[in-house]
Amino acid sequence: MMKFRENEDAVSPVIGVILMVAITVILAAVIAAFVFGMGSNVGTTKNVAATAQQQGTEIIVTYQGGADAQSVKYLMFSIDDAITGYSSSTAGSIADSTGGASSKVDVGTSWKFPVGTEKKDHVVVTAHFGDGSDQVILDTFV
């Protein structure tokens, strides 16, 4: 008859110490994040949109609005990485690239940009909001 030796240790002492140190470090990091307010720096994403389509040698950008449409102050347009202009307070008009308008942008307003050729153009529209933040609302090729 053979006698088997029983091992009553479920986890070796070294592994147990490593796990306890890891749990302590993670717990300290979570507590520090709350104490120093690191979780409050996360910004919110605004919900607005624009569309772009090409008709011949023109690109037409239309502001579609969204849940945060009332806080949009102006739009900045960029075609093929060149700043084309800013939306002006007059519907469908473009201000020069030195600054934007201080009034809101009307939903459904369209702007036309001559591009010269019928090639794929990179269109980026950035919205500037009343709280001073900027957000890209359209980034596409048309």
C-alpha positions as protocol buffer text, in pm:
chain_id: "A"
residue {
  index: 1
  type: MET
  ca { x: 0 y: 0 z: 0 }
}
residue {
  index: 2
  type: MET
  ca { x: 133 y: 339 z: -105 }
}
residue {
  index: 3
  type: LYS
  ca { x: 103 y: 647 z: 102 }
}
residue {
  index: 4
  type: PHE
  ca { x: 54 y: 977 z: -80 }
}
residue {
  index: 5
  type: ARG
  ca { x: 175 y: 1298 z: 69 }
}
residue {
  index: 6
  type: GLU
  ca { x: -92 y: 1566 z: 97 }
}
residue {
  index: 7
  type: ASN
  ca { x: -8 y: 1923 z: 9 }
}
residue {
  index: 8
  type: GLU
  ca { x: -235 y: 2155 z: 204 }
}
residue {
  index: 9
  type: ASP
  ca { x: -96 y: 2481 z: 61 }
}
residue {
  index: 10
  type: ALA
  ca { x: -338 y: 2618 z: -201 }
}
residue {
  index: 11
  type: VAL
  ca { x: -110 y: 2900 z: -313 }
}
residue {
  index: 12
  type: SER
  ca { x: 256 y: 2927 z: -240 }
}
residue {
  index: 13
  type: PRO
  ca { x: 353 y: 3203 z: 4 }
}
residue {
  index: 14
  type: VAL
  ca { x: 549 y: 3393 z: -263 }
}
residue {
  index: 15
  type: ILE
  ca { x: 249 y: 3412 z: -499 }
}
residue {
  index: 16
  type: GLY
  ca { x: 30 y: 3522 z: -208 }
}
residue {
  index: 17
  type: VAL
  ca { x: 265 y: 3810 z: -122 }
}
residue {
  index: 18
  type: ILE
  ca { x: 282 y: 3922 z: -487 }
}
residue {
  index: 19
  type: LEU
  ca { x: -99 y: 3923 z: -512 }
}
residue {
  index: 20
  type: MET
  ca { x: -135 y: 4124 z: -191 }
}
residue {
  index: 21
  type: VAL
  ca { x: 117 y: 4385 z: -311 }
}
residue {
  index: 22
  type: ALA
  ca { x: -61 y: 4413 z: -648 }
}
residue {
  index: 23
  type: ILE
  ca { x: -401 y: 4460 z: -482 }
}
residue {
  index: 24
  type: THR
  ca { x: -256 y: 4727 z: -250 }
}
residue {
  index: 25
  type: VAL
  ca { x: -103 y: 4921 z: -542 }
}
residue {
  index: 26
  type: ILE
  ca { x: -425 y: 4910 z: -746 }
}
residue {
  index: 27
  type: LEU
  ca { x: -632 y: 5019 z: -447 }
}
residue {
  index: 28
  type: ALA
  ca { x: -391 y: 5308 z: -375 }
}
residue {
  index: 29
  type: ALA
  ca { x: -412 y: 5423 z: -740 }
}
residue {
  index: 30
  type: VAL
  ca { x: -793 y: 5423 z: -738 }
}
residue {
  index: 31
  type: ILE
  ca { x: -807 y: 5618 z: -411 }
}
residue {
  index: 32
  type: ALA
  ca { x: -550 y: 5870 z: -539 }
}
residue {
  index: 33
  type: ALA
  ca { x: -754 y: 5924 z: -859 }
}
residue {
  index: 34
  type: PHE
  ca { x: -1060 y: 6016 z: -654 }
}
residue {
  index: 35
  type: VAL
  ca { x: -871 y: 6230 z: -403 }
}
residue {
  index: 36
  type: PHE
  ca { x: -686 y: 6434 z: -665 }
}
residue {
  index: 37
  type: GLY
  ca { x: -987 y: 6462 z: -899 }
}
residue {
  index: 38
  type: MET
  ca { x: -822 y: 6297 z: -1197 }
}
residue {
  index: 39
  type: GLY
  ca { x: -1154 y: 6159 z: -1315 }
}
residue {
  index: 40
  type: SER
  ca { x: -1311 y: 6505 z: -1353 }
}
residue {
  index: 41
  type: ASN
  ca { x: -1085 y: 6616 z: -1641 }
}
residue {
  index: 42
  type: VAL
  ca { x: -1275 y: 6413 z: -1900 }
}
residue {
  index: 43
  type: GLY
  ca { x: -1450 y: 6638 z: -2151 }
}
residue {
  index: 44
  type: THR
  ca { x: -1787 y: 6571 z: -2302 }
}
residue {
  index: 45
  type: THR
  ca { x: -1852 y: 6520 z: -2670 }
}
residue {
  index: 46
  type: LYS
  ca { x: -2100 y: 6755 z: -2833 }
}
residue {
  index: 47
  type: ASN
  ca { x: -2367 y: 6614 z: -3064 }
}
residue {
  index: 48
  type: VAL
  ca { x: -2383 y: 6810 z: -3392 }
}
residue {
  index: 49
  type: ALA
  ca { x: -2317 y: 6713 z: -3753 }
}
residue {
  index: 50
  type: ALA
  ca { x: -2255 y: 6840 z: -4104 }
}
residue {
  index: 51
  type: THR
  ca { x: -2262 y: 6672 z: -4444 }
}
residue {
  index: 52
  type: ALA
  ca { x: -2065 y: 6736 z: -4763 }
}
residue {
  index: 53
  type: GLN
  ca { x: -2132 y: 6644 z: -5123 }
}
residue {
  index: 54
  type: GLN
  ca { x: -1963 y: 6730 z: -5450 }
}
residue {
  index: 55
  type: GLN
  ca { x: -2161 y: 6870 z: -5742 }
}
residue {
  index: 56
  type: GLY
  ca { x: -1939 y: 6922 z: -6042 }
}
residue {
  index: 57
  type: THR
  ca { x: -1652 y: 7143 z: -5932 }
}
residue {
  index: 58
  type: GLU
  ca { x: -1820 y: 7262 z: -5612 }
}
residue {
  index: 59
  type: ILE
  ca { x: -1839 y: 7109 z: -5267 }
}
residue {
  index: 60
  type: ILE
  ca { x: -2158 y: 7183 z: -5077 }
}
residue {
  index: 61
  type: VAL
  ca { x: -2137 y: 7160 z: -4697 }
}
residue {
  index: 62
  type: THR
  ca { x: -2466 y: 7155 z: -4506 }
}
residue {
  index: 63
  type: TYR
  ca { x: -2495 y: 7203 z: -4130 }
}
residue {
  index: 64
  type: GLN
  ca { x: -2734 y: 6939 z: -3994 }
}
residue {
  index: 65
  type: GLY
  ca { x: -2747 y: 7053 z: -3631 }
}
residue {
  index: 66
  type: GLY
  ca { x: -2806 y: 6813 z: -3344 }
}
residue {
  index: 67
  type: ALA
  ca { x: -2874 y: 6807 z: -2972 }
}
residue {
  index: 68
  type: ASP
  ca { x: -2608 y: 7074 z: -2902 }
}
residue {
  index: 69
  type: ALA
  ca { x: -2690 y: 7294 z: -3204 }
}
residue {
  index: 70
  type: GLN
  ca { x: -2789 y: 7591 z: -2987 }
}
residue {
  index: 71
  type: SER
  ca { x: -2436 y: 7620 z: -2843 }
}
residue {
  index: 72
  type: VAL
  ca { x: -2252 y: 7632 z: -3181 }
}
residue {
  index: 73
  type: LYS
  ca { x: -2112 y: 7982 z: -3239 }
}
residue {
  index: 74
  type: TYR
  ca { x: -1943 y: 7930 z: -3576 }
}
residue {
  index: 75
  type: LEU
  ca { x: -1801 y: 7664 z: -3808 }
}
residue {
  index: 76
  type: MET
  ca { x: -1452 y: 7648 z: -3954 }
}
residue {
  index: 77
  type: PHE
  ca { x: -1410 y: 7487 z: -4298 }
}
residue {
  index: 78
  type: SER
  ca { x: -1096 y: 7320 z: -4426 }
}
residue {
  index: 79
  type: ILE
  ca { x: -1064 y: 7165 z: -4770 }
}
residue {
  index: 80
  type: ASP
  ca { x: -750 y: 6968 z: -4854 }
}
residue {
  index: 81
  type: ASP
  ca { x: -583 y: 7090 z: -4530 }
}
residue {
  index: 82
  type: ALA
  ca { x: -623 y: 7459 z: -4621 }
}
residue {
  index: 83
  type: ILE
  ca { x: -847 y: 7673 z: -4401 }
}
residue {
  index: 84
  type: THR
  ca { x: -1115 y: 7796 z: -4636 }
}
residue {
  index: 85
  type: GLY
  ca { x: -1302 y: 8022 z: -4395 }
}
residue {
  index: 86
  type: TYR
  ca { x: -1544 y: 8055 z: -4109 }
}
residue {
  index: 87
  type: SER
  ca { x: -1922 y: 8064 z: -4113 }
}
residue {
  index: 88
  type: SER
  ca { x: -2056 y: 8413 z: -4080 }
}
residue {
  index: 89
  type: SER
  ca { x: -2373 y: 8530 z: -3908 }
}
residue {
  index: 90
  type: THR
  ca { x: -2531 y: 8570 z: -4253 }
}
residue {
  index: 91
  type: ALA
  ca { x: -2676 y: 8237 z: -4362 }
}
residue {
  index: 92
  type: GLY
  ca { x: -2457 y: 8061 z: -4614 }
}
residue {
  index: 93
  type: SER
  ca { x: -2183 y: 8325 z: -4623 }
}
residue {
  index: 94
  type: ILE
  ca { x: -1818 y: 8283 z: -4533 }
}
residue {
  index: 95
  type: ALA
  ca { x: -1613 y: 8526 z: -4327 }
}
residue {
  index: 96
  type: ASP
  ca { x: -1242 y: 8559 z: -4393 }
}
residue {
  index: 97
  type: SER
  ca { x: -1009 y: 8324 z: -4212 }
}
residue {
  index: 98
  type: THR
  ca { x: -918 y: 8578 z: -3942 }
}
residue {
  index: 99
  type: GLY
  ca { x: -1205 y: 8493 z: -3712 }
}
residue {
  index: 100
  type: GLY
  ca { x: -1556 y: 8368 z: -3665 }
}
residue {
  index: 101
  type: ALA
  ca { x: -1892 y: 8519 z: -3598 }
}
residue {
  index: 102
  type: SER
  ca { x: -2039 y: 8548 z: -3252 }
}
residue {
  index: 103
  type: SER
  ca { x: -2393 y: 8442 z: -3339 }
}
residue {
  index: 104
  type: LYS
  ca { x: -2531 y: 8090 z: -3373 }
}
residue {
  index: 105
  type: VAL
  ca { x: -2528 y: 7887 z: -3693 }
}
residue {
  index: 106
  type: ASP
  ca { x: -2870 y: 7804 z: -3840 }
}
residue {
  index: 107
  type: VAL
  ca { x: -2952 y: 7436 z: -3896 }
}
residue {
  index: 108
  type: GLY
  ca { x: -2989 y: 7355 z: -4266 }
}
residue {
  index: 109
  type: THR
  ca { x: -2753 y: 7630 z: -4384 }
}
residue {
  index: 110
  type: SER
  ca { x: -2532 y: 7532 z: -4680 }
}
residue {
  index: 111
  type: TRP
  ca { x: -2202 y: 7671 z: -4804 }
}
residue {
  index: 112
  type: LYS
  ca { x: -2051 y: 7623 z: -5151 }
}
residue {
  index: 113
  type: PHE
  ca { x: -1678 y: 7592 z: -5212 }
}
residue {
  index: 114
  type: PRO
  ca { x: -1531 y: 7590 z: -5564 }
}
residue {
  index: 115
  type: VAL
  ca { x: -1260 y: 7324 z: -5588 }
}
residue {
  index: 116
  type: GLY
  ca { x: -1166 y: 7347 z: -5954 }
}
residue {
  index: 117
  type: THR
  ca { x: -1155 y: 6976 z: -6038 }
}
residue {
  index: 118
  type: GLU
  ca { x: -1373 y: 6672 z: -5980 }
}
residue {
  index: 119
  type: LYS
  ca { x: -1119 y: 6486 z: -5766 }
}
residue {
  index: 120
  type: LYS
  ca { x: -1157 y: 6351 z: -5414 }
}
residue {
  index: 121
  type: ASP
  ca { x: -1116 y: 6638 z: -5169 }
}
residue {
  index: 122
  type: HIS
  ca { x: -1058 y: 6612 z: -4794 }
}
residue {
  index: 123
  type: VAL
  ca { x: -1329 y: 6816 z: -4616 }
}
residue {
  index: 124
  type: VAL
  ca { x: -1306 y: 6893 z: -4243 }
}
residue {
  index: 125
  type: VAL
  ca { x: -1565 y: 7102 z: -4058 }
}
residue {
  index: 126
  type: THR
  ca { x: -1492 y: 7210 z: -3700 }
}
residue {
  index: 127
  type: ALA
  ca { x: -1757 y: 7361 z: -3473 }
}
residue {
  index: 128
  type: HIS
  ca { x: -1670 y: 7625 z: -3213 }
}
residue {
  index: 129
  type: PHE
  ca { x: -1902 y: 7617 z: -2910 }
}
residue {
  index: 130
  type: GLY
  ca { x: -2009 y: 7882 z: -2661 }
}
residue {
  index: 131
  type: ASP
  ca { x: -1800 y: 7723 z: -2384 }
}
residue {
  index: 132
  type: GLY
  ca { x: -1483 y: 7783 z: -2590 }
}
residue {
  index: 133
  type: SER
  ca { x: -1434 y: 7423 z: -2699 }
}
residue {
  index: 134
  type: ASP
  ca { x: -1383 y: 7305 z: -3059 }
}
residue {
  index: 135
  type: GLN
  ca { x: -1488 y: 6972 z: -3206 }
}
residue {
  index: 136
  type: VAL
  ca { x: -1454 y: 6820 z: -3553 }
}
residue {
  index: 137
  type: ILE
  ca { x: -1806 y: 6746 z: -3676 }
}
residue {
  index: 138
  type: LEU
  ca { x: -1718 y: 6629 z: -4028 }
}
residue {
  index: 139
  type: ASP
  ca { x: -1404 y: 6463 z: -4163 }
}
residue {
  index: 140
  type: THR
  ca { x: -1457 y: 6302 z: -4501 }
}
residue {
  index: 141
  type: PHE
  ca { x: -1346 y: 6272 z: -4861 }
}
residue {
  index: 142
  type: VAL
  ca { x: -1591 y: 6383 z: -5133 }
}
